[in-house]
């Protein structure tokens, strides 16, 4: 985490100016969902009704009755779903698992016995190593809601026991490195449970694949016996490996805790030296890896651009749906309900609970359903480019897009709450529903304008981030085996006092990510600047936010077309509106012709300079970079790498 921070400070991109207020910590304190379901027992295989509660941390508790939950009785069980998968049909899930098992054990699928049928509307929450849950809903609609809720729990529940973010980041980095060095790529995402579960299950998977698979194929007994034997072998292996993992991990955690304070101190004391060393190592990597990277993406620029535009177009649609179906509709519902109710406090509490939970939920709720279904089109879009990038789309991409849209929506609701609170400090709107609804309507309109501003860049952000992650995985898989010697050589460039503080793997991964970003920028047409041997998407001086009429304007556009349109508007402004604008400014200042003689003279001078500048541009000449006479800089930046001129705002500031 600390290394990542230093990397980003040294090489990272600047963020776009935001108008909404974003929560620092969007923790939820209320249950996400509650309801009555029927569950199959683990030991006694009967079906019993239970009251399910999805806790704020996305663990799922189930009680004997709703009354027991309300009384605070201890739950009958708790489901920690990190690493689990959810299937809408328990019957289909069972059949698919039997087929997979038969393939692993070398058994003909046709010889498999048919599994027992589950009751209608039964879903499965399952794991290869841990207990499986079979749960029946009252009808199909209720089942779909719980399927999505359980999927969200699987994705968002925190399996790690150690809550320290630095320790979690260290574990993930070490786990991925160990998997790569062992050539085991099946489980590179270490988010499937506790640290002990992840390590022990991964080791058993490797042993089963590389050792036991041949043992299974030599067994001659029938399916039932072979299945039982495999189950017993895996159970024994789990027990042996876990007994080795637990003490080893405990020792590692204790050692890490002892090193944490001195390492943190060393980082802080040598932060500048680390940053400089990383830049030098990055330059060394760039010198050797440029050819390797270019070869890896050779001929892919056209597909990168198409993929970018496809995802962006989809996100424009989903963002519009999000605005109308979620943000606007929920705020308008609050205004309407407040106007029609005498109990303003109760209405606000109920609606605020919905507002505050938006960021945590998915498609089961009415305000998400259309958005989420549209987001799922991302998988099909990525699948179209499988031939180019050796990978298709999956739910990771859907959830990543969803989270980015939800973050802006949550910021809109949070801004609404904070603004309303500030506006009503001096008045008691809780006792006047008419005044309260009018104030809410005004705040809503203001917030929607800010939401529209912040969400303008969302389609570009979503497309850029999804493609970056997709290409980083694709390129890493391709070049990792080819760059082992390069990384080893670069390690020798680390100064001796910093060897314990700098990770070549971290610098390498960060460098690959930055290079991928620049590959995308070149393919799409986003301007770049040269920095430390690596092109960077930093805003130019003339593209920095400028204050106009009391509002912050950002001259940097993520959309190439918008940039061209701005240049056309700018030229037209010079040709048609310059004189009117300056005359208007003189009148606004209340000056007559005699009183503002000097100003008028200056206006005429500026008009002549503008005309001279236009004449030079027509002749292909470049205007002077600065105008000392007016004391205001004029800039004209060019990005000629692809033969495309991309100037900044050349109007005097």
JOQUIVEN-V598666 format. One record per backbone hydrogen bond with DSSP energy under -1.0 kcal/mol. NH is the residue of the N-H (numbers start at 1). CO is the residue of the C=O. Records with the same first field share a line. If there is no record, write none. Layout:
NH->CO + CO
//
This chain:
5->1
6->2
7->3
8->4
9->5
10->6
11->7
12->8
32->54
35->52
37->50
38->136
39->48
40->134
41->46
46->44
48->39
50->37
51->63
52->35
53->61
54->33
55->59
58->55
60->79
61->53
62->77
63->51
69->65
70->66
71->67
72->69
73->68
76->62
77->62
79->60
84->81
85->126
87->124
90->122
93->89
94->90
95->91
96->92
97->93
98->94
99->95
100->96
101->97
102->98
103->99
104->100
105->101
107->102
111->108
112->109
123->135
124->87
125->133
126->85
133->125
135->123
136->38
137->121
143->139
144->140
145->141
146->142
147->143
148->144
149->145
150->146
151->147
152->148
153->149
154->150
155->151
156->152
157->153
168->164
169->165
170->166
171->167
172->168
173->169
174->170
175->171
176->172
177->173
178->174
179->175
180->176
181->177
182->178
183->180
184->179
191->189
198->194
199->195
200->196
201->197
202->198
203->199
204->200
205->201
206->202
207->203
208->204
209->205
210->206
211->207
212->207
213->208
216->212
217->213
219->216
226->222
227->223
228->224
229->225
230->226
231->227
232->228
233->229
234->230
235->231
236->232
237->233
238->234
239->235
240->236
241->237
242->238
243->239
244->240
245->241
246->242
248->244
249->245
250->246
251->247
252->248
253->249
254->250
255->251
256->252
257->253
258->254
259->255
260->256
263->259
264->260
265->261
266->262
267->263
268->264
269->265
270->266
274->270
275->271
276->272
277->273
278->274
279->275
280->276
281->277
282->278
283->279
284->280
285->281
286->282
287->283
288->284
289->285
290->286
293->289
294->290
295->291
296->292
297->293
300->297
304->300
305->301
306->302
307->303
308->304
309->305
310->306
311->307
312->308
313->309
314->310
315->311
316->312
317->313
318->314
319->315
320->316
321->317
322->318
323->319
324->320
325->321
326->322
327->322
328->323
329->324
330->326
331->327
332->328
333->329
334->330
335->331
336->332
337->333
338->334
339->335
340->336
344->342
347->343
348->344
349->345
350->346
351->347
352->348
353->349
354->350
355->351
356->352
358->355
360->357
368->365
369->365
372->368
373->369
374->370
375->371
376->372
377->374
378->375
379->376
381->377
382->378
383->379
384->380
385->382
386->383
389->385
390->386
397->394
398->394
399->395
400->396
401->397
402->398
403->399
404->400
405->401
406->402
407->403
408->404
409->405
410->406
411->407
412->408
413->409
414->410
415->411
416->412
417->413
418->414
419->415
420->416
421->417
422->418
423->419
424->420
429->427
432->429
436->432
437->433
438->434
439->435
440->436
441->437
442->438
443->439
444->440
445->441
446->442
447->443
448->444
449->445
450->446
451->447
452->448
453->449
454->450
455->451
461->457
462->458
463->459
464->460
465->461
466->462
467->463
468->464
469->465
470->466
471->467
472->468
473->469
474->470
475->471
476->472
477->473
478->474
479->475
480->476
483->479
487->483
488->484
489->485
490->486
491->487
493->490
494->491
498->495
499->496
501->498
502->498
507->503
508->504
509->505
510->506
511->507
512->508
513->509
514->510
515->511
516->512
517->513
518->514
519->515
520->516
521->517
522->518
523->519
524->520
525->521
526->521
529->536
531->534
534->531
536->529
543->540
546->553
548->551
551->548
553->546
563->559
564->560
565->561
566->562
567->563
568->564
569->565
570->566
571->567
572->568
573->569
574->570
575->571
576->572
577->573
581->577
582->578
583->579
584->580
585->581
586->582
587->583
588->584
589->585
590->587
591->586
596->592
597->594
600->596
601->597
602->598
603->599
604->600
605->601
606->602
607->603
608->604
609->605
610->606
611->607
612->608
613->609
614->610
615->611
616->612
617->613
618->614
619->615
620->617
621->616
631->627
632->627
634->625
643->640
//
